[in-house]
Amino acid sequence: MMKILDKYLFKNFGKLYFIIFSIFLSIFIVVEFFEKFDKFLGKNAKILDVFFYFVLRIPYIIILCSPIAVILAGLFLMQYLAKHNEITAIRGSGISILRMSLPLFAFGFLLSIAILLLGEFVLPKAETTRENIKDVKIYKHPKSDIRMRSDIHYKDDEGRLYYIRFLDGYRNKIKNIDISEFNEKSKIIRKINSEYAIWKDNADDNLPKDLVFHKCYIREFSNGKLTNFEQFKNKIIPSINIQPVDLVKSTKDPMEMNFFELKKYISRLQRIGEKHQKELVEINLKIAFPFINLIILLFCIPLSTLSIRGKSRGIGFVIGIAICFLYISSTRLGQSLGYNEIISPFFAAWFSNIVFGIVGLCSLLKLGK
């Protein structure tokens, strides 16, 4: 009997979710269409470009709207079961309200994983393509140049500190280089200065490029005193193996990168001395945000008890939507606090999940007693 009941609840909850979600998706698309269409029309945008712009917006809307569809689907399902006295029959057969809700949580968990995978594999490519269509094809803006940079600070794996006045990524050239090496006591032991340096390709493309320093000066120190000085017209220093890609800062938004790309990008920002608090918050949110779809279901059963009472039939839906918006708003608040380094990136991403998870679980367990 339990397998039949589980399939019945899982199937009907899924149907309601996709119906409600489709309605929200349509509303969002229509609203954004009327908001952007006049601007696009004024830029003489091609119809096909406009069409793909809105199609590529769908993955983001799915992730944003899914929690609202989840809680409404749960409330409508409980309302339907109560209306046809199915909840009474289920409980009369000795099945607890907590056991009855397991198919809903199974759906919520699978949906959370699906949203996580969507955000990891589909959303970054969709957002990158959509932004390119908007900026380059519709607004006719030139592509952002990420290979020309100035005033670069960088730290390599061995603790060397680099200051590079200018990077020309197109010519694989850097100018006005200052490199400092330190011992285990953080005292300087070698200083390398060069007017400019150029990366030279190797015969084997799989090998790193060699960095050739020009007008290079090398000073060595011991206990803070200069012990050796060398000057070279051209010099390859084997221990210096930075590559052009190490110094390039991406112009991509974190939403346009998957988890591993963002992790690698954060590491690169740390090396070049750039701020990366926003990216640390975003990489935690990539894991935390999809599980709103599961945690929000903890409120579904308690709220449904309000909706199935005669005079309070609609109050559960109102409170449910309010909780969902409050949940998402608190997530955005945590995100903002994390960006400004008021709270840690992990806590910024998981704060709402922890608080709403505890409150929802307590409400559900209290109802199950």
DAPENOR-V689625 format. One record per backbone hydrogen bond with DSSP energy under -1.0 kcal/mol. CO is the residue of the C=O (numbers start at 0). NH is the residue of the N-H. If there is no record, write none. Layout:
co=CO nh=NH
co=CO nh=NH
This chain:
co=0 nh=4
co=1 nh=5
co=2 nh=6
co=3 nh=7
co=4 nh=8
co=5 nh=9
co=6 nh=10
co=7 nh=11
co=8 nh=12
co=9 nh=13
co=10 nh=14
co=11 nh=15
co=12 nh=16
co=13 nh=17
co=14 nh=18
co=15 nh=19
co=16 nh=20
co=17 nh=21
co=18 nh=22
co=19 nh=23
co=20 nh=24
co=21 nh=25
co=22 nh=26
co=23 nh=27
co=24 nh=28
co=25 nh=29
co=26 nh=30
co=27 nh=31
co=28 nh=32
co=29 nh=33
co=30 nh=34
co=31 nh=35
co=32 nh=36
co=35 nh=39
co=36 nh=40
co=37 nh=41
co=39 nh=44
co=40 nh=43
co=45 nh=49
co=46 nh=50
co=47 nh=51
co=48 nh=52
co=49 nh=53
co=50 nh=54
co=51 nh=55
co=54 nh=57
co=56 nh=60
co=57 nh=61
co=58 nh=62
co=59 nh=63
co=60 nh=64
co=61 nh=65
co=64 nh=68
co=65 nh=69
co=66 nh=70
co=67 nh=71
co=68 nh=72
co=69 nh=73
co=70 nh=74
co=71 nh=75
co=72 nh=76
co=73 nh=77
co=74 nh=78
co=75 nh=79
co=76 nh=80
co=77 nh=81
co=78 nh=82
co=79 nh=83
co=80 nh=85
co=81 nh=84
co=84 nh=88
co=85 nh=89
co=86 nh=90
co=87 nh=91
co=88 nh=92
co=89 nh=94
co=90 nh=93
co=95 nh=99
co=96 nh=100
co=98 nh=101
co=100 nh=104
co=101 nh=105
co=102 nh=106
co=103 nh=107
co=104 nh=108
co=105 nh=109
co=106 nh=110
co=107 nh=111
co=108 nh=112
co=109 nh=113
co=110 nh=114
co=111 nh=115
co=112 nh=116
co=113 nh=117
co=114 nh=118
co=115 nh=119
co=116 nh=120
co=117 nh=121
co=117 nh=122
co=121 nh=125
co=122 nh=126
co=123 nh=127
co=124 nh=128
co=125 nh=129
co=126 nh=130
co=127 nh=131
co=128 nh=132
co=129 nh=133
co=130 nh=134
co=131 nh=135
co=131 nh=136
co=132 nh=137
co=133 nh=138
co=134 nh=140
co=146 nh=168
co=148 nh=166
co=151 nh=163
co=153 nh=161
co=155 nh=158
co=159 nh=155
co=160 nh=179
co=161 nh=153
co=162 nh=177
co=163 nh=151
co=164 nh=150
co=165 nh=174
co=166 nh=148
co=167 nh=172
co=171 nh=198
co=172 nh=167
co=173 nh=196
co=174 nh=164
co=174 nh=165
co=175 nh=164
co=176 nh=193
co=177 nh=162
co=178 nh=191
co=179 nh=160
co=180 nh=188
co=180 nh=189
co=182 nh=185
co=186 nh=182
co=188 nh=220
co=189 nh=180
co=190 nh=218
co=191 nh=178
co=192 nh=216
co=193 nh=176
co=194 nh=175
co=195 nh=213
co=196 nh=173
co=197 nh=211
co=199 nh=209
co=203 nh=206
co=209 nh=199
co=211 nh=197
co=212 nh=234
co=213 nh=194
co=213 nh=195
co=214 nh=194
co=215 nh=231
co=216 nh=192
co=217 nh=229
co=218 nh=190
co=219 nh=226
co=219 nh=227
co=221 nh=224
co=224 nh=221
co=227 nh=219
co=229 nh=217
co=231 nh=215
co=232 nh=214
co=234 nh=212
co=236 nh=239
co=242 nh=245
co=243 nh=246
co=252 nh=255
co=253 nh=256
co=257 nh=261
co=258 nh=262
co=259 nh=263
co=260 nh=264
co=261 nh=265
co=262 nh=266
co=263 nh=267
co=264 nh=268
co=265 nh=269
co=266 nh=270
co=267 nh=271
co=268 nh=273
co=270 nh=154
co=271 nh=152
co=275 nh=279
co=276 nh=280
co=277 nh=281
co=278 nh=282
co=279 nh=283
co=280 nh=284
co=281 nh=285
co=283 nh=287
co=284 nh=288
co=287 nh=290
co=288 nh=291
co=289 nh=292
co=290 nh=294
co=291 nh=295
co=294 nh=297
co=295 nh=298
co=298 nh=302
co=299 nh=303
co=300 nh=304
co=302 nh=305
co=302 nh=306
co=303 nh=307
co=313 nh=317
co=314 nh=318
co=315 nh=319
co=316 nh=320
co=317 nh=321
co=318 nh=322
co=319 nh=323
co=320 nh=324
co=321 nh=325
co=322 nh=326
co=323 nh=327
co=324 nh=328
co=325 nh=329
co=326 nh=330
co=327 nh=331
co=328 nh=332
co=329 nh=333
co=330 nh=334
co=331 nh=335
co=332 nh=336
co=333 nh=337
co=334 nh=338
co=335 nh=339
co=336 nh=341
co=337 nh=340
co=343 nh=347
co=344 nh=348
co=345 nh=349
co=346 nh=350
co=349 nh=353
co=350 nh=354
co=351 nh=355
co=352 nh=356
co=353 nh=357
co=354 nh=358
co=355 nh=359
co=356 nh=360
co=357 nh=361
co=358 nh=362
co=359 nh=363
co=360 nh=364
co=361 nh=365
co=362 nh=366
co=363 nh=367
